[in-house]
Amino acid sequence: MSTAPATLPAPRLSHGLEIEYKAFARPFFEGDGVLYLMATCYYPTSGFTIFFEENSGKYQLMEQPPSGVFMNLVTYYVASWPPAGISERNQLPTEVTIVDAQGEHRVHVRPWN
């Protein structure tokens, strides 16, 4: 008797609780710079992963739900953009739109200092 490996649930927009966003811009040369986004929230169980995806100029806060065994324990999470390396931009925005399961959020981009 063999068992098929468990299929991971598909990533979806985050349903995290009390999500808060921060956005920072750090200019370097003549308008070039980097954009940095952060999200924090919690879930009533363990095993989630949250991350950002860029889609048509908007940023989506996504979640990968747990599969298999998880604990009914309030667990805190953080996600950041870019996921690795540097997000170089020619024009740094003054605000960004972040989408989660509750809808769209306009987030003011603060200077990095």
N, C-alpha and C positions, 0 to 999 in steps of 0.2 A: 504494500500500500504506500503510495507516495502522495505527498501534499504539494500543491502548487504554491509557489512563493506568494506572500501577501502583496496585493497591489496597493501602491501608495495612493491615497486620495489625491485628486488633482489640486494644484494650488488655486486659490481663489482670493478675492479681495478680503482684507483683514476684517474680522469681527471682534478684534481686541476691545477690551474695556478701558475706558478713560484714556483714549489715545491722545497724545500730545505731540506736536510737531515743532521743530526748530529748523531754520534755514540760515546759512551763513555764506557770505561771498568774501573771498580774499583776492583782491586785485594784485597783479604783479606789474606788468608793463603796459602802458598805454591802453588800458581797458581789458587786456587779457587777464585771466584769472581762473579760479576754481570755485565751484559751487559745492557745498556740503550740506546734506540733509540728514536729520535724525528723527526717529520716531520712538516713543516709548509707550508701553501699554501693559496690561496683564490679562491672563486667561485664568479661568477657574480650575484648569487642569494642566498638567505638564505635557511636554512632548511637541509643542508647536515650534515652528520656525517662522520668523517674519523677515521680509526683505522688500526692497524697492525694485520696481521695473519702470523703465521710461517708455511711454507710449504716446506718440504724436505731440510731444512737448509737455505732456502732463506726466506726473509720477504717480504710480499706483503702489499703495502699501498692500503687499500680498502676504498670505499665510499658507504654510504647508501644515495641514492638520496632522495630528499624530496617527500612527497606525500601530496596531498591536497593543501592548500593555502601556498604560499611562496611569499616573496617580491623580486622585482628586485633591489637588494641592494648588492653591493660588501660586502662580508662577509669573515672574516679571520678565519682560522682553525688551530688546532694543534692536533697531535696524538703522543702517546708515547708507548713504549714497555718496560717492560711488562705491560699489561693492568691493572693488579692488583697484588699486592704481589711482590715477588722477583724472578728474573730469574737467578737462581744459575747455574753456569757453572764450569766445571772442567778445561777446557782449554778456555781461553779468546781469541777470534779471533783478528787478526790485521786488518781485513777488513770484511765487510758483503756485501751481495748482496741484494738490495731492488728492488722490481719490482712494477711498476705502469703502467698506460695505455700507457706511452711513451716508455716503455721497461725496461731493467735491468740497475741498477746503482751500481757501486762498491763504497762503502763508507768506508773511512779509519776510524778505531776505535781509538780514542784518549784516552790517560790516563785521568782518573778523578782526577783532582787536582786543 
